[in-house]
Amino acid sequence: MKIKNNKALPKLILIWSKRICNSFKKDKKPKRGRPPLYQDQIIIAALLLKILKGSSLRKLEEDLKELFPKVPDFTTLWYRFRKLEKSYLMEMIRRSAKEIMRVLKAKEFHCLVADGTGFGYGETYYMKWLKGQKLRKVRSHVKAVVLVGMVRGKEVVVGVNVGRAYSDENKLLMPMLEGLDFRAKYFLGDAYYGRSVEVLKGVKEHGMVAVVPVRETMRQKVRDEYRKWAKENYELRRKVYRKRWRVGEWPTGTVKNTTGDRDNVKDFHVASLYVLGRFVIYNLALLEELLLLWLKLLGHMTPSNSLSFNKMRIFPTASGSS
């Protein structure tokens, strides 16, 4: 899957930015006061293009002039980034996963894997408690829990939730499980998720089999029914659990290797948007790869005109028709 120097991705970003904003307009009530000068779709597209190309705000302003007749300057871009809602990017991840499933003609995932990771931002700081003889020096980071689905040999990002440094991964995962509208056979996670009864209960309510290691000691036995259920599944399905390393680590590793794992910003909200935007780009790159392969197999497209996605009517229009 190609992310860097992918000429089709900017076109795809523009299409999906407009699509997601049009869908949000129907649900949101108009606010009082003067409407913003620049639409949200321009700000979302600018954010994703900045992540994709790794450009500065000044360079981003110049790049946007080639795409839009009127663009905000770099100070306005930074102001709008700080006001942009994370729900836009979260919804883009969910809908792009739905579109990938539609292209693959798959009804359910083989497994869903939850994995926690961190993306650095800001500067280093000292913890407030002693670690040995001195204070421990650490870096600020955005804690992210990524929910990845495996279907037909492809790893698809189903959902991402972000929080402050050292946030509880189980608390970040629960909102994604509660709003999950995908089906899967198995749920895979490390032993940390085996501690939470709420997570295991949510997995079972969605009809998935939790293959999660649950630790017990000589003095502390597993008593809860859900934890016993997950422990038995783990002992019976160790071969299934081995897929966690590939499915859980592959998208995160690809994202960090192609778009970086640290941002030179001090604002937590903007750093969170950058993290979510990375996984949006991952899904769009995967979708572009699948569509291009599908069209080549059908003989409808050659590499010379592979950018004509709108003309092929593969993506839904602004009105939601296909």
N, C-alpha and C positions, 0 to 999 in steps of 0.2 A: 504494500500500500504506500503510495507516494503522497507526501504532505508538502515538503519543501519543493519549491520551483514547480508546483502543480498549476498549470495555466487555467485549468477548469475550476479550481476551488474559488477564486474571487467571484466568478460568475455565479457559482452555486451559493456563495455567502449572500450576495445581493438578493437572489431569489428568495431564500429562506428568511432573510431579515424582513423583507416586505410581507411575506406570507404570515409570519408570526405576529407582526404588528397589526395586520388587518384582522386577524382572529381575536386579538386582545381588545380591539376597538369595540367589538360587539358586546363584550362582557363588562367593560369599564364604563362608569358613569362620567359624563363630562365634568371637569373641575371648573370652579369659578376663577375668574381673572383672565388675563391675556393668555392666549394659547402660545406654546413655545414656537420660536422662529424656525427651528429645525425639527423635523419629525424623528420619532424614536427609531425608525428603520435606518436612518442615516447614522445615528449614534451606535446602534448595534452593529451595523456593517463596519463602521470605522473601528470599533473595539476588536472585532474578529480579524480584520485585516492587519491591525497593529500586532496582534498576537502571532498571526501567520507569518508576517514579514519581519517581525522583530524590530520595527522602525521606531524612531522617536516621534513625539507629538508633532514637531515641526515638519518632519519628513512625511508623516501621515497626512498632514494638511495639504501638502503638495500632491500626494498620490490621490487624494479624494477629488481634487479638481479635474482629474481625468475621467471621473465616474459620474459626478453630479454637477449641474450648472451652478449651484450656489452651495458653498460648504462653510462650516464654522471654522474659526481660527483655532490655534492650538490651545489657547486659554479656555475658550468655550468648550472645546472637546473635553478637557480635564474636568470642568465644572459639570458637564452633562454625564460624564462617567460616574461621578460621585452621587448623582441623583438617579441613575439607572437602576431599575429593580432587577433583582436576581431571578425573579420568576420568569422573565423573558428567556433567559438562557437555559433554565431548568426545563421549561416547556419545549424548547428547541431540541434538547437532548431526548426527551420522551418521544416527540413526534418524529424525529429522524430515525429513532429505533423502530418505531411503527412502520415507517416507510421502508426500512431495510428488510423487515419481516415480510412486508408485502411483495417486495422485489424477489425475495428468496422463496416466496409462496410457502412460508412456514407458519404454523399455527401456535407452536409453543417452543420454548427453549429446552435444550437437553438439561442444562443446569444454569443456575444463577449463583454467582460468586460475589461475596462482599469482601472488600479489601480496603484497609486504611492506609493513607499515605500523607505526606506533607510537602508543601511548596513554600519556599522561603520568601520573605519580603522584609523591607525595612532594614534596621541595623541590629547589631548584637546588643545584648543587655545581660545584666547579672541577675541571677535568681536571688530571692530574699532569704534563703536559708543556706547554711554552710554545707558544703560537700567535702568532708575531710578537713583540710587546713584552710581552705579559702572558698569564696563564693564561686559557684559554677557559672561560666560564661556560655550563654546559649544565643541562638538566633531566633528572631520572630518567624513564625510560620503559620500558614493556613492549614488546618487539619481538614482533610477531605476523606470521605467514605464513598467509594465507587462501587456501584452495583453493575456487574458485567454478566451478560448472558452469552452462552455458547450455542450456536445453531449452525449446523452443516459446515463445521470447521471454521466458522467466523466468530470473532469476539466482538460483541456489540455492547456499547455502554448504554445501559437502561436508565440509570439515574445517578446523580451526584449530589451530595449534600456537604456543606462546608461549615466549619466552626472555628472558634479560637484555638490557639495552641493548646495541646494536651486535652482537648475536649473528649468526652466519652463517646467512643465509636458506636456503642449500642444506641445511645440517644440520637445520634445523627442518622442511624440506619432506620429507626422506627418510623419516621414520617414517610420514608420511601416505601416501606412495606405496607403501611396503611393505605397509601394511594396507588398501590401497584395494580396495573391493569394488564399485566403479561402473565402467561402461564408457563410453568416449568416443571420438570420432573423432580429435580433435586435442588437443594440449597446447600452450598458449600461455604464454610467459613472456618477460621482458626479457632483455637480454644477460647479466645477472648469472648467470642459470640456465644460460646457454650455456657457462659456464666449467667446470661440474661434469660430469664424465663419468658419475659414479654416478647423477645425476638423469636424464640422457638415456638411460642404460642401463635404468633403472627404468621410464621412459616407454615405451620400445620393448618391454619385457617384458610390459607391460599391453596391447599391441596398439594404442597410440596413435601418431599421427604428430606428432613434435615440431616445431613451427613456432617456432623460437627463433633470434634473431639471434646469430651467432657472429662475433666480431671477429677480424680478422687484419690484420697490417701487412706492409710490404715485407720486413722482416727476420724476422718471426715468422709462419710459415704454419700453417694448421690441418692437423695430422697424424693426430689420432685419428679412427677410423672413425665413432664416434658423433657427434662434433662436425661432421664433414664431412656426415653424414646430416642433422643439424639445419640446417646452413647451406644445403644444397640445398633442403630443404623451405621454408625461409624465403624464398629467392629465387623459388621457384615459387608460393608461396601468400601473397603480401603482402596480398591482400584479406582472407584469413582472419585474418591477424595484426592487422588494424585493429580487430577485435572485442575485442581485449585491453583497449583503453581503456575501453570501455563495461562489459564483463563484469567486469573486474578492479576498476574504480574505483567502480562504482555501489553494490554492497552496502556497501563500506567507507564511502563518503560518506554513504549513508543512515543507517548506524549512528552515525556521528560527529555528524551533524546532529540526530538525534532523541534520542540518549542521552548525547551529550557525548564528548569525547576526552581527558578528564583526570579523575582521581579524587583526592579529598582524603584519601589514606591514605599511610602510610609503609611498609607491609608489602608486599613484593613478591608473596607468595603470594595475598593478598587482591586486590591489583591485577590479578593474572593471572585470578582468578576473575571479576572484573568484566568483563574483556575478553572472556572466553569466554561469559559470560552475555549480553553484548550481541548476539552472533551467534546464540545460542539464541533470543533474542526475535525477531530478524529472521526466522529460519526459521519460527517459530510464527506470526508475523504474516502471512507469505506463505501458510502452510498454511491459516490461518483465512480469508483472502481467497479462496483457491481453493475451499475447501469451501462457503463461503457462496454463491459464484457458482454452483457446481455444484448446490446444493440449490435455489436460486432458479430455475435453468433447468428443473429437474425438477418444480417446483411444490410441493415438500415443506415449504418454510419461507418465512416472511415476516419482514421486519425486526423485528417485535414479539416474535417468539419465537426469535430467532437464537442465543440462548445455550443452547438445549437440545441440546447436542452428545451428552451421554450417552444421552438418550432415543432419539436417532436411531441409536445404535449404530454411529456412524462410526468412533470410536476404539476400539481393542482394550481389553478389560477387563483387570483386574489379573492374571487367569489367562492372558492372552495370546490369548483367543478373540476372534473378530470377529463 
